[in-house]
Amino acid sequence: MDAALLLVLGLLAQSLCLSLGVPGQRRPTTLYPWRRAPAPSRVRRAWVIPPISVSENHKRLPYPLVQIKSDKQQLGSVIYSIQGPGVDEEPRGVFSIDKFTGKVFLNATLDREKTDRFRLRAFALDLGGSTLEDPTDLEIVVVDQNDNRPVFLQEAFTGRVLEGAAPGTYVTRAEATDADDPETDNAALRFSILQQGGPELFSIDELTGEIRTVQVGLDREVVAVYNLTLQVADMSGDGLTATASAIITLDDINDNAPEFTRNEFFLEATEAISGVDVGRLEVEDRDLPGSPNWVARFTILEGDPDGQFTIRTDPKTNEGVLSIVKALDYESCEHYELKVLVQNEAPLQAAAPRAERSQAKVRVHVQDTNEPPVFQENPLRTSLAEGAPPGTLVAIFSAWDPDTEQLQRLSYSKDYDPEDWLQVDAATGRIQTQRVLSPASPFLKGGWYRAIVLAQDDAPQPRTATGTLSIEILEVNDHAPVLALPPPGSLCSEPHQGPGLLLGATDEDLPPHGAPFHFQLSPRLPELGRNWSLSQVNVSHARLRPRNQVPEGLHRLSLLLRDSGQPPQQREQPLNVTVCRCGQDGVCLPGAAALLAGGTGLSLGALVIVLASALLLLVLVLLVALRARFRQQSRGKGLLHGPQDDLRDNVLNYDEQGGGEEDQDAYDISQLRHPTALSLPLGPPPLRRDAPQSRLHPQPPRALPTSPLDIADFISDGLEAADSDPSVPPYDTALIYDYEGDGSVAGTLSSILSSQGDEDQDYDYLRDWGPRFARLADMYGNPGSEQGARWDHGAREGLSPRAPLLRHRGRTA
């Protein structure tokens, strides 16, 4: 009730202010917003509610905001309701309304930073649910309070400025924000510097936050980094505050010149050595190390006219390193006095003070050492004619000792002489040949021979010098040209027929002692010039033609060849030319009398050698062919081809046939395995009646075969001897040991009993299995042949087909 009373009093006060004409005040909120003041003309009533303001962070809840009423019905007969954000939309439950009285309440704490106003819709209905008034807007504005501190965008701001910068130079800018209403003093920010750690060299703009220099005196060598403490406050500097830091770094400028630590430096150097460091020159510079303002550069102003010294800068220590680029000579100069200047890589600021020790003197003392000898000319080039005899002087390769204050003696020796061609005098360096150098030496490269000579002094620690001797071997015209092998062909007997004979020449000498060659018919034989002519084709070839008609056959000419050397070399060489009768096309006619086989340019002795070689080659070919044929015939006699087992063992071990398993007395199998051990009765053996009288003489014992290739002949001879031997039964006689017996559990293995007759057996296919089975095919198949008839007869007599072979084998063995 108190809240409602206060609301009514407030509305009355607003109405009173309006009636009194107070400027800037809005029309007061009324309990009957749809009522209008009387107007001269009729207007449409509207339900209008002015905006309602409420402060954020209100603690007394629920808090009444406003009461709305409708004059369409009596009090208590109208139902009020509101909708929108804060009621039935997020955030829900912030506002509520008494549906009978129309009072609107605040139920939760408001935060303007989240929502600065709420727009609701108000409704008025009768008890039956019918609309009494049109829906109207209810706007609630959240009034800001200073409940948020300002916040810097960074905890630490950084900036850079050159040392010695002028006042007012911009350094950096600090930035801050405030979540409160920017239209109020709650977000009105002001910046300030709380602490600088020294004299006030920087200032900050309180509105913009820009930091600038305020006075001169920034020196990086004194203070390199400044750390400022900044503050920002709202309510125009009187409200809530926040702090941050600003780190300002001074950038270096070249305001300090480098200086030597001393005015003079004393160093020592060893003579005859280059590329070594002599000593260091120390400098100091207060500028930033590593920057161009700090890096030192050294210049030798005086004392080094020949450029024997140089000074480089050590990048770590900034010291000058004095080194020798050209070897020093103690005998020429014992002391050096250098004047050295030091500067920075970057130019010095105009306002910077000048250095007191920017120049220094450097005294270098040269130490004497034993230097190696020096050849007067190195490498030494000379020339020598090829084939120079031993003892020929090549050169005097001498050296001198630069140590003039030390009396020393030099000696010479060879270090490299791959052909061991040279001899060096140890005292004088005189070099001469000790034998003749072969022109075909592999160490003669492009006509040059290379040797290395050493010169050494006799000091306690001797020094050695190396000299290179290059000898050009001059070509000497010591070979006469010779005719090259001419192409095969003949000359036509008529002068104007055929192309003639092209002759070429070669020379072992190198230019200029070779071509061009001069071809000439021998002056000793004037008649050659009357019948033959030579015309030069190029520097190495000439063409031979007959001047007149010459007879067919072989003609022996003599040519004189001469080269272009100085002095020239010449040689007279014979030439055999074959002449034939030619047709119109310049080709020898068939049946011509020319000895074409002789070949142009070949002598009779050479022709005999060629023919003898061809005949010898033909004889060797015939011998090889005969030997190969004899080997083939000997292989054809063998029963089996290639490596095979001894057939005698095969016959004895596998062709034995007896009376079966139950017949153990039919024969002595050991006698069959060892037929030579049979005990024959004394006296002449019984004779066969069917044996021819011409074969009654006893058979001499035969030697056993020594090679598997002879087994076939051995078996054939044995069979023939057994058939002709009168002391044994005929060939077809059945022997008792050929009976296989009966009742064998294993049955017979004979292929004869495997069918009703031989008509069912076809053994011809065995021939396709190779030479071994082809012989079996001859034994079993083809009954029409003599051998087949014998096997067929034996089979009808109940004998094994292999038994006769076994019997004959036993007898002949």
Sequence and secondary structure as in RCSB ss.txt:
>XXXX:A:sequence
MDAALLLVLGLLAQSLCLSLGVPGQRRPTTLYPWRRAPAPSRVRRAWVIPPISVSENHKRLPYPLVQIKSDKQQL
GSVIYSIQGPGVDEEPRGVFSIDKFTGKVFLNATLDREKTDRFRLRAFALDLGGSTLEDPTDLEIVVVDQNDNRP
VFLQEAFTGRVLEGAAPGTYVTRAEATDADDPETDNAALRFSILQQGGPELFSIDELTGEIRTVQVGLDREVVAV
YNLTLQVADMSGDGLTATASAIITLDDINDNAPEFTRNEFFLEATEAISGVDVGRLEVEDRDLPGSPNWVARFTI
LEGDPDGQFTIRTDPKTNEGVLSIVKALDYESCEHYELKVLVQNEAPLQAAAPRAERSQAKVRVHVQDTNEPPVF
QENPLRTSLAEGAPPGTLVAIFSAWDPDTEQLQRLSYSKDYDPEDWLQVDAATGRIQTQRVLSPASPFLKGGWYR
AIVLAQDDAPQPRTATGTLSIEILEVNDHAPVLALPPPGSLCSEPHQGPGLLLGATDEDLPPHGAPFHFQLSPRL
PELGRNWSLSQVNVSHARLRPRNQVPEGLHRLSLLLRDSGQPPQQREQPLNVTVCRCGQDGVCLPGAAALLAGGT
GLSLGALVIVLASALLLLVLVLLVALRARFRQQSRGKGLLHGPQDDLRDNVLNYDEQGGGEEDQDAYDISQLRHP
TALSLPLGPPPLRRDAPQSRLHPQPPRALPTSPLDIADFISDGLEAADSDPSVPPYDTALIYDYEGDGSVAGTLS
SILSSQGDEDQDYDYLRDWGPRFARLADMYGNPGSEQGARWDHGAREGLSPRAPLLRHRGRTA
>XXXX:A:secstr
 HHHHHHHHHHHHHHHHHHHT TT      S TT     SS          EEEETT  SSSEEEEE   SSS T
TSEEEEEESBTTTBSSTTSEEE TTT EEEE S   TTT SEEEEEEEEEETTS B S  EEEEEEEE  S    
EES SEEEEEEETT  TT EEEE  EE  S TTSGGG  EEEEEE SSS  EEE TTT EEEE SS   TTT SE
EEEEEEEESGGGTS EEEEEEEEEEE  S S  EES SEEEEEEETT  SEEEEEE EE  S TTSTTT EEEEE
EES TT  EEEEE TTT  EEEEESS   TTT SEEEEEEEEEESS   TTS   S SEEEEEEEEE      EE
SSSSEEEEEETT  TT EEEE  EE S TTS    EEEEEE TT  EEE TTT EEEESS   TT TT BTTEEE
EEEEEE  SSS  EEEEEEEEEEE       EE    S  EESSTTSS  EEEEEE SS TTSS S EEEE TT 
HHHHHHEEEEE SSSEEEEEESS   SEEEEEEEEEE SSSS  EEEEEEEEEEE B TTS B TT S  GGG T
T  HHHHHHHHHHHHHHHHHHHHHHHHHHHHHHHHHTSSS SS   HHHHHHHHS   S SS  SS  HHHHH G
GG    SS     TTS GGG S        SSGGGHHHHHHHHHHHHHH TTS  TT   GGG   S  SS    
SGGGSSSGGG   GGGGGG HHHHHHHHHHS TTSHHHHHHHHHHHTT  TTHHHHHHHHHH 
